Amino acid sequence: MRALFAFLIVTSAFGAQAADRFYAELHAGFGGISHSDITGRPAEVYASVGGYAWDHLGLDLTVAGTLMAGEDNGYSLSLERLTTVSLRFDSPPMENVSAFILLGVSQFDLHQEADDAQGDSRTVKGSFQGGTFGIGLRHQFINSPLSFVAMYRVHYVDQPIDIDSWSLGLRTAWR
């Protein structure tokens, strides 16, 4: 982690200046959480802030939570909290459209709830961490600091859990 911070400090001191130095994004979408034989599709919200150390290379911080839990055969699955730190790689824009990749690490809490045969509720919570990969497209609105963003993310953990999401959002940027 120290090497990452040293790299970002050095590249920001000697690197080219990005057109947009800092940004903030707000996304909404549907996630997929699979745990054992249970699969849920919760509605989620993501908020990100970031900055570029060099043209097309930056650091991204994302937090997320569930708006509505996903249901499957009497089970409820939700992402209570997600925090991700990622390196962001943006392509140069072509006709106001650019692609990007996020590579990072995540820490998140899952909430699973089910009713048993007697009608009693049973809740299981777990905290996990692992790698994160994201890919997306960004369309810059002409003469505006706003962009439209579409993104796919997947989180890898060393458990029988699969977590991914599709989201759409808006981004604002400034120098």
C-alpha positions as a Python dict, from the first residue, in 0.01 Angstrom:
ca = {
    (1, 'M'): (0, 0, 0),
    (2, 'R'): (290, 237, 73),
    (3, 'A'): (425, 171, -276),
    (4, 'L'): (87, 272, -425),
    (5, 'F'): (85, 601, -233),
    (6, 'A'): (448, 673, -327),
    (7, 'F'): (366, 604, -692),
    (8, 'L'): (67, 841, -683),
    (9, 'I'): (267, 1119, -516),
    (10, 'V'): (553, 1093, -764),
    (11, 'T'): (329, 1074, -1070),
    (12, 'S'): (116, 1368, -952),
    (13, 'A'): (431, 1578, -903),
    (14, 'F'): (581, 1499, -1244),
    (15, 'G'): (285, 1380, -1451),
    (16, 'A'): (83, 1560, -1711),
    (17, 'Q'): (-219, 1748, -1586),
    (18, 'A'): (-551, 1577, -1654),
    (19, 'A'): (-830, 1790, -1800),
    (20, 'D'): (-1053, 1696, -1505),
    (21, 'R'): (-846, 1655, -1192),
    (22, 'F'): (-1122, 1540, -951),
    (23, 'Y'): (-1465, 1380, -988),
    (24, 'A'): (-1769, 1258, -798),
    (25, 'E'): (-2016, 994, -923),
    (26, 'L'): (-2356, 872, -807),
    (27, 'H'): (-2486, 539, -944),
    (28, 'A'): (-2797, 327, -899),
    (29, 'G'): (-2834, -27, -1022),
    (30, 'F'): (-2905, -390, -953),
    (31, 'G'): (-2658, -621, -791),
    (32, 'G'): (-2637, -994, -784),
    (33, 'I'): (-2554, -1179, -467),
    (34, 'S'): (-2522, -1558, -475),
    (35, 'H'): (-2448, -1751, -158),
    (36, 'S'): (-2475, -2130, -163),
    (37, 'D'): (-2813, -2204, -333),
    (38, 'I'): (-2958, -1856, -268),
    (39, 'T'): (-2950, -1576, -524),
    (40, 'G'): (-3078, -1223, -472),
    (41, 'R'): (-3093, -914, -693),
    (42, 'P'): (-3091, -615, -457),
    (43, 'A'): (-3126, -255, -577),
    (44, 'E'): (-2809, -69, -480),
    (45, 'V'): (-2670, 285, -473),
    (46, 'Y'): (-2301, 374, -520),
    (47, 'A'): (-2118, 700, -447),
    (48, 'S'): (-1762, 753, -567),
    (49, 'V'): (-1501, 1026, -543),
    (50, 'G'): (-1165, 1025, -708),
    (51, 'G'): (-878, 1212, -858),
    (52, 'Y'): (-620, 1167, -1128),
    (53, 'A'): (-250, 1146, -1047),
    (54, 'W'): (-167, 1144, -1417),
    (55, 'D'): (-368, 1169, -1738),
    (56, 'H'): (-600, 867, -1744),
    (57, 'L'): (-463, 715, -1419),
    (58, 'G'): (-631, 786, -1088),
    (59, 'L'): (-746, 667, -750),
    (60, 'D'): (-1116, 595, -678),
    (61, 'L'): (-1300, 556, -344),
    (62, 'T'): (-1650, 403, -358),
    (63, 'V'): (-1908, 340, -88),
    (64, 'A'): (-2233, 153, -152),
    (65, 'G'): (-2542, 19, 15),
    (66, 'T'): (-2870, -155, -64),
    (67, 'L'): (-3186, 38, -145),
    (68, 'M'): (-3404, -276, -160),
    (69, 'A'): (-3308, -633, -63),
    (70, 'G'): (-3313, -916, -315),
    (71, 'E'): (-3555, -1204, -246),
    (72, 'D'): (-3519, -1577, -325),
    (73, 'N'): (-3739, -1859, -183),
    (74, 'G'): (-3812, -1682, 144),
    (75, 'Y'): (-3457, -1551, 183),
    (76, 'S'): (-3360, -1186, 172),
    (77, 'L'): (-3006, -1086, 66),
    (78, 'S'): (-2859, -737, 85),
    (79, 'L'): (-2528, -557, 76),
    (80, 'E'): (-2527, -358, 399),
    (81, 'R'): (-2205, -170, 338),
    (82, 'L'): (-1936, -175, 71),
    (83, 'T'): (-1614, 26, 64),
    (84, 'T'): (-1376, -2, -230),
    (85, 'V'): (-1042, 161, -309),
    (86, 'S'): (-936, 121, -673),
    (87, 'L'): (-684, 230, -929),
    (88, 'R'): (-871, 382, -1223),
    (89, 'F'): (-748, 352, -1582),
    (90, 'D'): (-934, 569, -1837),
    (91, 'S'): (-895, 550, -2213),
    (92, 'P'): (-852, 872, -2409),
    (93, 'P'): (-1194, 1000, -2521),
    (94, 'M'): (-1319, 942, -2875),
    (95, 'E'): (-1618, 1157, -2973),
    (96, 'N'): (-1691, 1232, -2603),
    (97, 'V'): (-1692, 860, -2506),
    (98, 'S'): (-1422, 689, -2300),
    (99, 'A'): (-1386, 347, -2141),
    (100, 'F'): (-1242, 277, -1799),
    (101, 'I'): (-1124, -9, -1579),
    (102, 'L'): (-1117, -19, -1199),
    (103, 'L'): (-884, -259, -1012),
    (104, 'G'): (-904, -253, -636),
    (105, 'V'): (-988, -406, -301),
    (106, 'S'): (-1325, -409, -123),
    (107, 'Q'): (-1453, -459, 228),
    (108, 'F'): (-1825, -535, 257),
    (109, 'D'): (-2095, -666, 486),
    (110, 'L'): (-2369, -904, 367),
    (111, 'H'): (-2704, -945, 540),
    (112, 'Q'): (-2911, -1261, 488),
    (113, 'E'): (-3251, -1305, 649),
    (114, 'A'): (-3503, -1589, 635),
    (115, 'D'): (-3820, -1699, 810),
    (116, 'D'): (-3818, -2051, 950),
    (117, 'A'): (-4115, -2293, 964),
    (118, 'Q'): (-4242, -2136, 1289),
    (119, 'G'): (-4242, -1786, 1137),
    (120, 'D'): (-3938, -1674, 1336),
    (121, 'S'): (-3685, -1460, 1154),
    (122, 'R'): (-3324, -1577, 1133),
    (123, 'T'): (-3052, -1327, 1041),
    (124, 'V'): (-2695, -1398, 930),
    (125, 'K'): (-2441, -1121, 880),
    (126, 'G'): (-2092, -1159, 745),
    (127, 'S'): (-1798, -930, 672),
    (128, 'F'): (-1573, -1005, 376),
    (129, 'Q'): (-1293, -850, 179),
    (130, 'G'): (-1145, -924, -158),
    (131, 'G'): (-1049, -799, -499),
    (132, 'T'): (-1271, -584, -719),
    (133, 'F'): (-1283, -541, -1095),
    (134, 'G'): (-1496, -285, -1274),
    (135, 'I'): (-1538, -187, -1636),
    (136, 'G'): (-1748, 88, -1784),
    (137, 'L'): (-1820, 357, -2039),
    (138, 'R'): (-1850, 729, -1983),
    (139, 'H'): (-2018, 979, -2217),
    (140, 'Q'): (-1917, 1341, -2160),
    (141, 'F'): (-2198, 1590, -2222),
    (142, 'I'): (-2080, 1871, -2452),
    (143, 'N'): (-1990, 2198, -2273),
    (144, 'S'): (-2080, 2051, -1935),
    (145, 'P'): (-1891, 1906, -1637),
    (146, 'L'): (-2149, 1622, -1631),
    (147, 'S'): (-2108, 1275, -1780),
    (148, 'F'): (-2334, 971, -1812),
    (149, 'V'): (-2170, 651, -1680),
    (150, 'A'): (-2258, 282, -1729),
    (151, 'M'): (-2064, 26, -1529),
    (152, 'Y'): (-2027, -343, -1441),
    (153, 'R'): (-1847, -449, -1118),
    (154, 'V'): (-1756, -785, -973),
    (155, 'H'): (-1612, -856, -628),
    (156, 'Y'): (-1397, -1163, -565),
    (157, 'V'): (-1385, -1326, -221),
    (158, 'D'): (-1238, -1650, -97),
    (159, 'Q'): (-1584, -1787, -11),
    (160, 'P'): (-1873, -1948, -201),
    (161, 'I'): (-2015, -1598, -260),
    (162, 'D'): (-2054, -1419, -592),
    (163, 'I'): (-2124, -1046, -593),
    (164, 'D'): (-2161, -827, -901),
    (165, 'S'): (-2362, -526, -1015),
    (166, 'W'): (-2477, -330, -1318),
    (167, 'S'): (-2528, 41, -1263),
    (168, 'L'): (-2602, 370, -1437),
    (169, 'G'): (-2505, 707, -1301),
    (170, 'L'): (-2396, 1065, -1337),
    (171, 'R'): (-2051, 1211, -1286),
    (172, 'T'): (-1938, 1566, -1228),
    (173, 'A'): (-1577, 1673, -1261),
    (174, 'W'): (-1366, 1974, -1173),
    (175, 'R'): (-1005, 2086, -1177),
}
